[in-house]
């Protein structure tokens, strides 16, 4: 059993699948850190659609960060474990970097995160937050594959 586990959440049901896996490996009285990394681009975004920009970075940041905190508070309310300490972290930044920083800051025993399972072109276009976290090697990372598996994979 682990004493401190970090679970990055992006607002998707897929990411939330990691919660039960994290609770399963957390020791009684352990600490679970729920993290939402809000990525607010400062530059124009290009892609298949017409270029878009974030007109006011500070305004977007001030709007999105409270939304992320509210989301984490709602998740924490529904964890259903009284013997678990819950810490909520919402930060602005590139998700893989924020996840790695928070893991180091809290000296977590492991990160438990879901992966979207992108491969090929999708992975090349969007990158893989999971792969970047695995490459950073801040601590053991349990990867819950998309589609929900009963057994977390360790890397």
Helices and strands as residue ranges (DSSP letters): E 2-8, H 13-25, E 26-38, H 57-77, E 85-92, H 95-106, E 110-114, H 120-126, H 129-136, E 140-144, E 153-154
